[in-house]
Amino acid sequence: MMPGTEAMINNKMLFAISCGKKALYVAFSGGLVLAVTLATVTWWSVESLRKDTLTRINFAQHHIDTIISNARAVANVTRNLVGMPCTGNTLSQLRHDVIRTPNVRAIDLVRQGRIYCTSLYGATDEPDRLSLPSARNNLQLLPGNTATPHLSVLVYRTTWPKGTLLISIDGYFVAETLFAIRTLPLVYFQVGNTLMSKSGQILTPAQLPAGKREFITSPDWSYRLVIVTPTGTLFGNIVHNYWRSVLVCLLLALAASLLCYRILTRPLTPVEQLQNALARHEFVPYIQPIVDITTHRIKGGEILIRWKHPEAGLIPPDQFIPLAETSGLIVPMTRQLFADTGRFFQAHTARLPAGFHLGFNISKSHLADRHLMEDCQNILAELLPCRAELVLELLERDTAECTAEMKTAFSKLKQEGIKFALDDFGTGYSTHACLQNFSADYIKIDKSFIQMAGVDDISRHIVDNVIALAESLNINIIAEGVETASQEAYLQGRNVKYLQGYRYGRPVSLDQFIKNHLSGGDGPFFTGSPALAYQAEQ
């Protein structure tokens, strides 16, 4: 680990959660637990109340259906009297049927829209009120009739070719059924726009009390039961029957708040901070362009990692990469980088030049990872239309001790068309050994040599020797850290083809890279003089 890296990661200016946020999280955790537990208790209370109410209402519905079925049964028996004169025999039969049928108050015979015979008064002549627009589907609920104007009546109507039968059912029996089930919510019997309470009172829908309404419609008859749960009923039910559960909810919320406070006040280790950032996809790919100086066009770019911290902003890699390598998190970080980069550029392959160079920094631990081949194949498949050149960059020190397993991995990757670059070449102590062990396609000259080549003889000799060595081995060179026109001219004069540095572009997000350099397909990487392009980047 680099000196001071852990201190940087622990820097409370970057990672400490403010006291205000801690209080907010503690309050939120307690409130969330309280809300969830109270919601559970409320749901349980509502469901228990609902199931109990439905059980009772199903009983009431079955009983009311039986009452109306009795009316239908007597109508079928009495149908032969429809259209017959209202004689003594007719009246006797009507009254006999009323007496023997439970819950039936009267039977009326209707002909041509007029009631001409009734079991109560005998022969009569009055209009059929069920022919009014309020009559609906064989049933009508009335506040009373001529005999009992203050007692509600439910009328069952059935029509035959010779006339109509009206079976009057005493509303008392329906109201008594509603009263007997004794539900906590209020239950009303409704036919059309007329309702009846358990006390027998006739109401309109506008007269119902405020509250939640539910409806149970009879499958056989044109009525429904209206369930009204007034405001405060559920609260009263919870307080009366579930107060112990409410107390447990409060205790659980308090315990959750204390636990959250304990967790938040425990300082996270640097590795835990990296793990959290990885899980939240805070590590994002940036790219620095690599140019072909002979054509002044984009060759590709090197993918770099940045930590997009929600509070500290963009964190450079030197503050977390060393710890990621020692903790083993560098492999999943790089895998995430592969996936995000491939997914982005797949949507922009039409803008990428043919043979687009895409470099990824890997460590020797990646070569032992079984997913490396899969990740490389995936990104090559995603960028197949532009035949991208995937280059894996390893530091010189990582290739010094080239094991048999590493050589096998190199060989398999190369068979898939994947290329390798030696990064920061010349900064290690095993230059010749790594070239013997590692079949490189590119050598990347470290920026420290490039920036001193014009002013320091030793650096210039090192760069010249590296260039000569690469040419003799037929290895391409990428010069890093090019910032000035003189550095560019120096390298161009030594036939170095590929350059990278602030002169051509700083590391930027992938989206910004497309806007800055490839908005015109595979056009030039800058317009005007290189110096102006570099100044623009400043």
VMD Tcl script that draws the C-alpha trace (Angstrom):
set ca {
  {0.00 0.00 0.00}
  {1.26 3.48 -0.82}
  {2.28 5.53 2.20}
  {-0.61 7.59 3.44}
  {-3.21 5.81 1.31}
  {-5.17 4.53 4.27}
  {-5.04 7.96 5.84}
  {-6.42 9.44 2.65}
  {-9.28 6.96 2.55}
  {-10.06 7.61 6.19}
  {-10.05 11.36 5.60}
  {-13.17 12.49 7.37}
  {-13.58 15.39 4.98}
  {-14.22 12.79 2.28}
  {-16.02 9.98 4.01}
  {-17.45 10.99 7.38}
  {-21.21 11.20 7.48}
  {-22.29 14.49 9.00}
  {-24.00 14.54 12.36}
  {-27.13 15.89 10.72}
  {-27.24 12.96 8.33}
  {-26.61 10.50 11.14}
  {-29.56 11.92 13.04}
  {-31.62 11.71 9.87}
  {-30.67 8.07 9.29}
  {-31.38 7.17 12.92}
  {-34.76 8.88 12.79}
  {-35.50 7.28 9.45}
  {-34.63 3.78 10.64}
  {-36.77 4.12 13.73}
  {-39.60 5.67 11.77}
  {-39.36 2.99 9.11}
  {-39.54 0.15 11.62}
  {-42.40 1.88 13.43}
  {-44.22 2.46 10.16}
  {-43.73 -1.12 8.97}
  {-44.74 -2.70 12.28}
  {-47.73 -0.40 12.73}
  {-48.71 -1.05 9.13}
  {-48.51 -4.78 9.85}
  {-50.64 -4.43 12.99}
  {-53.10 -2.24 11.10}
  {-53.22 -4.71 8.22}
  {-53.78 -7.58 10.63}
  {-56.50 -5.61 12.42}
  {-58.18 -4.70 9.14}
  {-57.97 -8.24 7.79}
  {-59.28 -9.77 11.02}
  {-62.11 -7.25 11.11}
  {-62.77 -7.80 7.43}
  {-62.83 -11.58 7.67}
  {-65.15 -11.46 10.69}
  {-67.42 -8.94 8.96}
  {-67.51 -10.95 5.73}
  {-68.36 -14.13 7.62}
  {-71.27 -12.40 9.32}
  {-72.38 -10.68 6.12}
  {-72.29 -13.92 4.17}
  {-74.61 -15.32 6.78}
  {-76.91 -12.30 6.43}
  {-76.85 -12.54 2.64}
  {-77.72 -16.21 2.73}
  {-80.62 -15.48 5.08}
  {-81.94 -12.62 2.93}
  {-81.59 -14.77 -0.20}
  {-83.71 -17.41 1.53}
  {-86.40 -14.82 2.35}
  {-86.57 -13.68 -1.29}
  {-86.48 -17.30 -2.51}
  {-89.55 -17.99 -0.38}
  {-91.25 -15.09 -2.16}
  {-90.31 -16.56 -5.53}
  {-91.60 -19.96 -4.45}
  {-95.02 -18.61 -3.47}
  {-95.09 -16.64 -6.72}
  {-94.67 -19.86 -8.69}
  {-97.51 -21.44 -6.73}
  {-99.82 -18.42 -7.14}
  {-99.14 -17.78 -10.82}
  {-102.33 -19.57 -11.86}
  {-104.36 -16.79 -10.16}
  {-102.88 -14.01 -12.33}
  {-105.57 -12.56 -14.61}
  {-108.40 -14.34 -12.75}
  {-111.23 -12.25 -11.27}
  {-110.85 -11.18 -7.63}
  {-113.49 -13.58 -6.34}
  {-113.81 -15.24 -2.96}
  {-111.92 -18.31 -4.14}
  {-109.09 -16.15 -5.47}
  {-108.83 -14.17 -2.22}
  {-108.93 -17.36 -0.16}
  {-106.06 -18.84 -2.16}
  {-104.02 -15.62 -1.89}
  {-104.48 -15.39 1.87}
  {-103.69 -19.07 2.32}
  {-100.43 -18.64 0.44}
  {-99.52 -15.56 2.55}
  {-100.15 -17.45 5.80}
  {-98.12 -20.49 4.85}
  {-95.11 -18.54 3.45}
  {-92.61 -17.14 5.99}
  {-91.86 -13.40 5.92}
  {-94.49 -12.58 3.24}
  {-96.90 -9.74 4.19}
  {-99.18 -9.59 1.16}
  {-99.73 -10.76 -2.43}
  {-101.11 -8.42 -5.11}
  {-102.43 -9.24 -8.60}
  {-101.71 -6.71 -11.37}
  {-103.38 -6.44 -14.75}
  {-102.70 -3.77 -17.36}
  {-100.63 -1.67 -14.93}
  {-103.33 -1.64 -12.20}
  {-103.48 -3.61 -8.97}
  {-106.94 -5.17 -9.04}
  {-106.74 -7.75 -6.24}
  {-104.78 -7.86 -2.96}
  {-104.67 -10.41 -0.15}
  {-105.13 -7.59 2.39}
  {-108.20 -5.72 1.03}
  {-109.57 -7.90 -1.69}
  {-110.70 -6.18 -4.89}
  {-109.06 -2.78 -5.47}
  {-107.95 -0.47 -8.25}
  {-104.68 1.41 -7.81}
  {-101.57 2.01 -9.93}
  {-98.70 -0.46 -9.92}
  {-95.89 1.52 -8.29}
  {-93.31 -1.00 -9.50}
  {-93.96 0.20 -13.03}
  {-92.33 3.50 -12.07}
  {-88.71 4.19 -13.25}
  {-87.39 3.41 -9.74}
  {-88.37 -0.23 -10.06}
  {-85.38 -2.41 -10.98}
  {-84.85 -6.09 -11.71}
  {-87.86 -7.63 -9.89}
  {-87.14 -6.00 -6.48}
  {-88.15 -2.66 -4.98}
  {-87.60 -1.37 -1.44}
  {-90.42 0.88 -0.18}
  {-90.77 2.82 3.09}
  {-94.21 1.24 3.58}
  {-97.51 0.35 1.94}
  {-101.15 1.21 2.42}
  {-101.62 -1.20 5.33}
  {-98.39 -0.34 7.16}
  {-97.15 3.05 5.89}
  {-94.44 3.32 8.56}
  {-92.98 -0.17 8.15}
  {-90.63 -0.81 5.26}
  {-91.51 -3.42 2.70}
  {-89.51 -5.31 0.08}
  {-91.56 -6.09 -3.02}
  {-90.75 -9.02 -5.30}
  {-92.27 -8.63 -8.78}
  {-92.73 -11.41 -11.32}
  {-94.54 -11.02 -14.65}
  {-96.57 -13.66 -16.49}
  {-98.41 -13.48 -19.83}
  {-101.75 -12.69 -18.15}
  {-100.41 -10.16 -15.64}
  {-98.04 -9.53 -12.78}
  {-97.61 -10.78 -9.21}
  {-96.34 -8.51 -6.42}
  {-95.08 -10.34 -3.32}
  {-94.63 -7.95 -0.36}
  {-91.96 -9.05 2.12}
  {-91.97 -7.48 5.57}
  {-88.86 -5.25 5.82}
  {-88.67 -6.06 9.52}
  {-87.18 -9.47 8.75}
  {-84.41 -7.97 6.58}
  {-83.63 -5.30 9.19}
  {-83.61 -7.90 11.97}
  {-81.11 -9.96 9.96}
  {-78.77 -6.95 9.72}
  {-79.16 -6.28 13.42}
  {-78.51 -9.90 14.40}
  {-75.06 -10.15 12.79}
  {-73.73 -7.30 15.04}
  {-70.80 -6.19 12.91}
  {-68.47 -3.36 13.94}
  {-68.79 -1.65 10.52}
  {-72.30 -0.49 9.63}
  {-74.22 -2.67 7.17}
  {-77.08 -1.51 4.95}
  {-79.43 -3.35 2.62}
  {-79.67 -1.63 -0.80}
  {-82.05 -2.05 -3.74}
  {-81.55 0.49 -6.51}
  {-80.99 3.87 -4.85}
  {-82.87 2.97 -1.70}
  {-81.17 1.64 1.44}
  {-82.37 0.25 4.74}
  {-80.47 0.25 8.03}
  {-80.55 -2.43 10.71}
  {-83.19 -0.33 12.50}
  {-85.46 -0.48 9.45}
  {-84.92 3.17 8.50}
  {-85.09 3.93 4.77}
  {-82.20 6.06 3.45}
  {-80.72 7.44 0.27}
  {-76.99 7.00 -0.61}
  {-76.36 10.65 0.33}
  {-77.56 9.95 3.87}
  {-74.96 7.26 4.55}
  {-72.29 8.20 7.12}
  {-68.80 9.10 5.97}
  {-66.26 6.31 5.81}
  {-64.87 3.56 3.65}
  {-67.54 1.75 1.64}
  {-67.54 -1.81 0.36}
  {-70.26 -3.66 -1.51}
  {-71.37 -7.30 -1.45}
  {-73.69 -8.00 -4.38}
  {-76.06 -10.95 -4.34}
  {-75.32 -13.37 -7.17}
  {-79.00 -14.30 -7.46}
  {-80.99 -11.16 -6.67}
  {-80.79 -7.47 -7.56}
  {-79.70 -6.18 -4.18}
  {-76.41 -5.61 -2.41}
  {-75.18 -5.14 1.12}
  {-73.26 -1.91 1.73}
  {-70.51 -2.04 4.37}
  {-69.59 1.37 5.77}
  {-66.57 1.67 8.05}
  {-66.80 5.14 9.63}
  {-63.64 7.18 10.18}
  {-62.02 6.18 13.46}
  {-63.50 2.68 13.55}
  {-60.21 1.01 12.65}
  {-58.25 3.16 15.11}
  {-60.66 2.29 17.87}
  {-60.45 -1.40 16.99}
  {-56.62 -1.28 17.10}
  {-56.50 0.56 20.43}
  {-59.10 -1.70 22.00}
  {-57.88 -5.08 20.70}
  {-54.23 -4.60 19.70}
  {-52.72 -2.14 22.20}
  {-50.10 -4.70 23.24}
  {-48.99 -5.02 19.63}
  {-48.72 -1.23 19.34}
  {-46.48 -1.18 22.42}
  {-44.23 -3.85 20.83}
  {-44.05 -1.71 17.67}
  {-42.79 1.27 19.68}
  {-40.15 -0.86 21.40}
  {-38.98 -2.31 18.08}
  {-38.69 1.18 16.59}
  {-36.61 2.31 19.55}
  {-34.35 -0.73 19.22}
  {-33.93 -0.10 15.47}
  {-32.95 3.51 16.10}
  {-30.36 2.48 18.69}
  {-28.96 -0.19 16.37}
  {-28.74 2.26 13.47}
  {-26.98 4.79 15.67}
  {-24.52 2.13 16.81}
  {-23.77 1.12 13.21}
  {-23.38 4.69 11.97}
  {-21.08 5.72 14.79}
  {-18.84 2.74 14.16}
  {-16.15 3.94 11.76}
  {-15.98 2.00 8.51}
  {-12.65 0.46 7.61}
  {-11.11 1.60 4.31}
  {-11.83 -1.79 2.77}
  {-15.49 -1.56 3.81}
  {-15.69 1.86 2.19}
  {-14.35 0.39 -1.05}
  {-16.78 -2.52 -0.83}
  {-19.71 -0.15 -0.35}
  {-18.58 1.99 -3.26}
  {-18.27 -1.08 -5.48}
  {-21.77 -2.22 -4.56}
  {-23.16 1.24 -5.35}
  {-21.34 1.40 -8.73}
  {-19.42 4.51 -7.69}
  {-16.34 3.46 -9.70}
  {-16.76 4.84 -13.21}
  {-14.67 4.52 -16.39}
  {-12.77 7.54 -17.71}
  {-10.73 7.54 -20.90}
  {-7.67 9.42 -22.11}
  {-7.21 9.56 -25.90}
  {-4.31 7.95 -27.73}
  {-3.56 9.55 -31.10}
  {-1.80 8.45 -34.26}
  {0.48 11.42 -34.85}
  {1.08 10.43 -38.48}
  {-2.62 10.90 -39.34}
  {-3.71 13.25 -36.54}
  {-6.58 10.93 -35.78}
  {-7.80 9.15 -32.68}
  {-6.27 5.70 -32.35}
  {-8.25 4.88 -29.24}
  {-7.81 5.46 -25.54}
  {-6.72 4.12 -22.19}
  {-9.56 3.31 -19.77}
  {-8.90 4.74 -16.33}
  {-10.91 4.34 -13.15}
  {-12.34 7.15 -11.04}
  {-14.23 7.02 -7.77}
  {-17.34 9.18 -8.10}
  {-17.96 9.68 -4.40}
  {-21.43 11.13 -3.57}
  {-19.95 13.60 -1.06}
  {-16.28 14.05 -1.92}
  {-16.76 14.18 -5.70}
  {-14.24 12.64 -8.08}
  {-11.40 10.83 -6.27}
  {-8.21 10.04 -8.25}
  {-7.05 6.42 -8.46}
  {-3.81 6.85 -6.52}
  {-5.90 7.30 -3.36}
  {-7.64 3.92 -3.53}
  {-6.01 1.61 -6.13}
  {-3.14 0.45 -3.82}
  {-5.62 -0.59 -1.16}
  {-7.88 -2.21 -3.78}
  {-4.91 -4.31 -4.94}
  {-3.90 -5.46 -1.46}
  {-7.52 -6.21 -0.47}
  {-8.30 -8.16 -3.65}
  {-11.05 -5.73 -4.70}
  {-9.12 -4.65 -7.79}
  {-10.42 -7.65 -9.77}
  {-14.18 -6.97 -9.24}
  {-13.52 -3.26 -9.79}
  {-11.90 -3.96 -13.15}
  {-14.62 -6.42 -14.12}
  {-17.20 -3.71 -13.46}
  {-15.09 -1.32 -15.54}
  {-15.03 -3.82 -18.44}
  {-18.80 -4.23 -18.33}
  {-19.61 -0.51 -18.11}
  {-17.17 0.39 -20.89}
  {-18.38 -2.31 -23.26}
  {-22.01 -1.43 -22.64}
  {-21.37 2.26 -23.35}
  {-19.29 1.89 -26.51}
  {-21.62 -0.76 -27.91}
  {-24.17 2.02 -28.38}
  {-21.57 4.16 -30.21}
  {-19.77 1.67 -32.45}
  {-20.80 3.65 -35.54}
  {-18.65 6.55 -34.33}
  {-15.60 4.51 -33.45}
  {-12.79 4.24 -36.02}
  {-11.90 0.80 -37.34}
  {-9.43 -0.98 -35.05}
  {-10.31 1.29 -32.12}
  {-7.59 0.85 -29.46}
  {-9.05 0.19 -26.01}
  {-6.53 -0.24 -23.20}
  {-7.29 -1.57 -19.72}
  {-4.89 -1.64 -16.79}
  {-4.77 -5.06 -15.12}
  {-2.59 -6.58 -12.42}
  {-1.11 -10.07 -12.28}
  {-3.99 -11.12 -9.99}
  {-6.32 -10.68 -12.96}
  {-4.44 -13.32 -14.90}
  {-5.41 -15.87 -12.26}
  {-9.07 -14.83 -12.44}
  {-11.20 -17.25 -14.46}
  {-13.52 -14.45 -15.57}
  {-10.84 -12.44 -17.42}
  {-11.22 -14.40 -20.65}
  {-15.02 -14.10 -20.48}
  {-14.85 -10.34 -19.88}
  {-12.47 -9.84 -22.79}
  {-14.61 -11.93 -25.13}
  {-17.73 -10.00 -24.10}
  {-16.26 -6.59 -24.81}
  {-14.82 -7.73 -28.15}
  {-18.26 -9.06 -29.11}
  {-19.90 -5.78 -28.10}
  {-17.43 -3.80 -30.24}
  {-17.34 -6.27 -33.13}
  {-18.66 -3.77 -35.75}
  {-15.52 -1.60 -35.39}
  {-13.16 -4.57 -34.89}
  {-11.80 -3.02 -31.71}
  {-8.23 -3.71 -30.57}
  {-8.38 -4.76 -26.92}
  {-5.08 -4.14 -25.11}
  {-4.37 -5.30 -21.55}
  {-1.75 -3.15 -19.86}
  {0.47 -4.63 -17.14}
  {3.06 -2.81 -15.09}
  {6.61 -3.87 -15.77}
  {7.05 -5.14 -12.22}
  {4.06 -7.50 -12.60}
  {5.77 -9.37 -15.44}
  {9.17 -9.80 -13.77}
  {8.27 -13.14 -12.20}
  {6.36 -14.72 -15.03}
  {5.00 -18.05 -13.77}
  {3.89 -20.95 -15.93}
  {0.26 -20.10 -15.14}
  {0.76 -16.52 -16.33}
  {2.38 -17.71 -19.55}
  {-0.57 -20.03 -20.16}
  {-3.00 -17.17 -19.57}
  {-1.01 -14.92 -21.95}
  {-1.12 -17.59 -24.63}
  {-4.89 -18.20 -24.38}
  {-5.68 -14.49 -24.43}
  {-3.44 -13.88 -27.43}
  {-5.20 -16.68 -29.29}
  {-8.40 -14.65 -28.88}
  {-6.75 -11.64 -30.55}
  {-6.14 -9.78 -27.30}
  {-2.96 -7.70 -27.16}
  {-0.66 -6.74 -24.28}
  {1.23 -3.61 -23.36}
  {4.02 -3.06 -20.84}
  {2.98 0.01 -18.86}
  {5.44 2.54 -17.32}
  {8.27 0.80 -19.15}
  {11.72 1.68 -17.86}
  {10.67 2.44 -14.26}
  {11.34 -1.10 -13.00}
  {14.49 -3.13 -12.49}
  {13.82 -6.05 -14.77}
  {13.37 -4.60 -18.24}
  {15.21 -7.36 -20.12}
  {13.67 -10.15 -18.04}
  {10.15 -8.94 -18.67}
  {10.73 -8.69 -22.42}
  {12.05 -12.27 -22.42}
  {9.07 -13.58 -20.44}
  {6.36 -11.36 -21.82}
  {5.45 -11.17 -25.50}
  {4.36 -7.54 -25.58}
  {2.61 -5.83 -28.49}
  {3.13 -2.34 -27.08}
  {5.64 -0.61 -24.82}
  {4.34 2.45 -23.00}
  {7.17 4.83 -22.09}
  {6.57 6.37 -18.68}
  {5.63 10.05 -18.69}
  {8.45 10.91 -16.29}
  {10.99 10.15 -19.06}
  {8.98 11.92 -21.77}
  {8.63 15.12 -19.78}
  {12.38 15.25 -19.02}
  {13.61 14.10 -22.42}
  {13.96 17.62 -23.73}
  {15.85 18.97 -20.70}
  {17.67 16.00 -19.19}
  {20.31 14.04 -21.10}
  {19.87 10.87 -19.03}
  {16.14 10.78 -19.68}
  {16.68 11.47 -23.37}
  {19.16 8.59 -23.63}
  {16.76 6.25 -21.84}
  {13.94 7.17 -24.23}
  {16.22 6.76 -27.24}
  {17.36 3.34 -26.01}
  {13.79 2.20 -25.36}
  {12.74 3.33 -28.85}
  {15.68 1.52 -30.39}
  {14.95 -1.61 -28.36}
  {11.28 -1.59 -29.41}
  {12.16 -1.11 -33.07}
  {14.59 -4.01 -32.96}
  {11.91 -6.24 -31.44}
  {9.17 -4.89 -33.74}
  {7.12 -3.65 -30.78}
  {4.88 -0.59 -31.07}
  {5.51 2.34 -28.73}
  {2.99 4.56 -26.95}
  {4.55 7.65 -25.35}
  {2.68 8.82 -22.25}
  {2.60 12.28 -20.74}
  {3.04 14.36 -23.91}
  {2.18 17.95 -23.01}
  {4.17 20.29 -25.26}
  {4.86 20.80 -28.94}
  {8.59 20.22 -28.38}
  {7.93 16.81 -26.79}
  {5.67 15.92 -29.70}
  {8.31 17.03 -32.24}
  {11.02 15.08 -30.43}
  {8.99 11.85 -30.48}
  {7.76 12.36 -34.01}
  {11.36 12.81 -35.12}
  {12.16 9.38 -33.66}
  {9.23 7.73 -35.49}
  {7.11 7.22 -32.37}
  {3.65 6.85 -33.86}
  {1.27 6.75 -30.89}
  {1.12 9.56 -28.33}
  {-0.91 10.10 -25.18}
  {-1.03 13.07 -22.84}
  {-2.69 16.34 -21.88}
  {-1.69 17.81 -25.23}
  {-4.40 15.65 -26.83}
  {-6.87 15.38 -24.04}
  {-7.26 14.90 -20.33}
  {-9.01 11.82 -18.96}
  {-12.76 12.43 -19.33}
  {-15.97 10.47 -19.01}
  {-16.85 8.18 -21.89}
  {-19.73 10.40 -22.93}
  {-17.52 13.48 -22.94}
  {-14.88 11.59 -24.95}
  {-17.44 10.92 -27.68}
  {-18.51 14.58 -27.72}
  {-14.95 15.94 -27.68}
  {-13.23 13.63 -30.15}
  {-15.64 11.43 -32.10}
  {-18.70 13.54 -32.74}
  {-17.84 13.41 -36.43}
  {-17.20 9.66 -36.69}
  {-13.50 8.95 -37.20}
  {-12.59 12.56 -37.91}
  {-9.49 14.43 -36.65}
  {-8.81 14.50 -32.95}
  {-8.33 18.27 -33.02}
  {-8.84 21.18 -35.36}
  {-6.30 23.94 -35.68}
  {-2.87 23.78 -34.12}
  {-1.95 21.20 -31.47}
  {-0.95 23.99 -29.11}
  {-4.43 25.43 -29.20}
  {-5.91 22.00 -28.57}
  {-3.70 21.58 -25.52}
  {-4.55 25.03 -24.20}
  {-8.24 24.28 -24.57}
  {-7.79 21.28 -22.30}
  {-6.25 23.49 -19.64}
}
mol new
graphics top color blue
foreach p $ca { graphics top sphere $p radius 0.5 }
foreach p [lrange $ca 0 end-1] q [lrange $ca 1 end] { graphics top cylinder $p $q radius 0.2 }
display resetview
